[in-house]
Amino acid sequence: NTAIVWLRRDLRLYDHAALYHATRQATRVVVVFIFDTDILADLPRTDRRVEFIWVSLVALKSELEAHGSSLIVRHGRAVELIPQLAAEFQADAVFCNRDYEPQAIARDAQVGNQLQQDGRALHSYKDQVIFECDEVLTQAGKPFGVFTPYKNAWLKRLTPFYLQAYPVRTETYASMPAQPMPSLAELGFVRTNLTQLPVKHGSEGAAQTWQDFQTRIDSYQDARNFPAIKGPSYLSVHIRFGTLSIRQLANYAYHHGGAGAETWLSELIWREFYQQVLWHHPQLAAGQTYKADFNDIDWPNPDGHFAAWCEARTGYPLVDAAMRQLNKTGYMHNRLRMVAAAFLVKDLHVDWRLGEAYFAQHLIDFDLAANNGGWQWSASTGCDAQPWFRIFNPITQSEKFDPEGKFIKRYLPELAALPAKYIHAPWLLTSAQQQMYHVRIGVDYPPPIVDHSVARGVTLVLFKSVTGG
Ligand code: FAD
C-alpha cells in the first residue's frame, strides 16, 4: 500500500512524525511538497523565504535520490493538488504534521474532506512542538494566559517519551527516477541575497548552526541580550521550517543542564506558549487584541511615522540599526525586536498591526504565533504582556544593550566616527562636534522624529482612554 507524506513546515527527513508513521504503515512512501499558490500569491517576488524553502527542497530531493527515490514538487493550490496526487499514486492515505495556524487548519480540513470523499484518509501528527493544543492546561482545564505557570506545567508534564526521536524507515521510500522540480523563476520568484547572508540554509545549514550553538549554549544567558555579539542560536528559521527537529533541540537543552541551556529551553517553551495561545484564540490571527479592551485604542498613526520606522529614518540609532538589520538580512535580534516594536507603538503611536505585518513580510523566521505574541507583548495588548505603563526608553535600551555602539555602527556606517558616549543620542552633538565626527544631523543622519518624553505622555493618555486607569 502507498502513502503520501506531505511536507509543509517540516523540511527534513529524520526524526519526523509523519514520515515515521507513514514508513511504518505503508510499503511505499512518496514524499511531496506543494508550492501553494494560496500562500505565494500575496508574497513579494523577492521573498527570501520562498528561496529558503526552495534550496532546502533541493537538498531533500538529493537525499531522497540517494535512496533511489525522489521528491515530488508541484506548484498550484494544495487543496486541489494533494487529492490529485493521492489519486495519481493510488495512495490510501496522506500523512502530514499538524500546523496550528487558522488558515492551515482550514486548508487541512478541506484537504481531509476531499480525501475522505475519494475514499482516502488524511492522518496528521504532532511534530513541530513538544506539547500542542490543549495538552498543557491549568488545573481548572483552561488554557494558560500567563507564561511562568505554563512553563512550570509544561516541564511537569515532560517525560522522556516526549523527547524521543521518530526514526524513519528509509527502505519504504517509493523507488522512482529523479523528478523535475520547478525553478524559482518558474514559481514566479527571483533569487535574493539569501545565499550571501550569515543564515545557513537547508538541512546541512541547520546542522552546522546547531553544532555551532552547542559550543555557545553555556553563555547564552549572559550573551543573548547584546546584539553586537553572537549570543542567540540563530536557529529560528530552522525551527520555523522544521529543518531541525524540535525534539532534538529540546532534548539537548533539557539534559545539558546549566543556566544557559535552561534559559534557552525557556525560549523554546515561550514558542509553544504562543502556539497554544493562537490555537485557543484564533481571532488573534484576524487582528484582534488578546485583551479585548485594547481593541478600542484609536491609534493616531501620525503621517510619515510608519514609513520613517520601516526605512530606518527615526533618528534613534538603535531603532534604525535594527530596522536596517531586518531590511538587509531578514533577521532581527530579539532585544531589538522588542525595542523596535515598542518604539513604533509607544513612541510613534502607530497601530501595532502595521508593524506586525511589516515583520511578517520581512522576517525569514516569520511565525504567526511568535510574531503576533511578540507584537502584542510589546504593544501591551497581549497575554502576559509588558504592562502598558511600562515604556522602554530607546536611549537607555541603547546604552544598556549596545554600550559601545558596535551594533549601531555595523548598520549605520554614517555614525562610525562617533565616540560611544554620543552614539545613542547623536542629536545632542554641538555643531563643532558634528564637524569633528563627520556627521551632520539633518543631512547625514536624521534628527529624532519624536521627543521620547513627550511621546511617552501621549501613550499613557491613549491607554488610559480605554483602561480608565
Ligand atoms: P534564540 O534566542 O536562540 O531562541 C531560540 C528559539 O526560541 C527561537 O529560534 C524561537 O523559535 C524561540 N523563541 C525565542 N524567543 C521567543 C519568543 N519571545 N517567542 C516565541 N518564540 C521564541 N520569533 C519567531 O520565530 N518568529 C517571529 O516571527 C517572531 N517575531 C517576533 C516579533 C517581536 C515583536 C518579538 C518581540 C519577538 C519575535 N520573535 C519571533 C521571537 C524572537 O525574537 C525570535 O524567536 C528570536 O529573535 C530568533 O532568534 P534566535 O533563533 O537566534 O533566538
Residues whose N, C-alpha, C, O or C-beta is under 5 A from the ligand:
A	BS01	FAD	P232 S233 Y234 L235 S236 I239 E267 L268 W270 R271 M332 H333 N334 R337 M338 A341 L363 D365 F366 D367 A370 N371 G374 W375
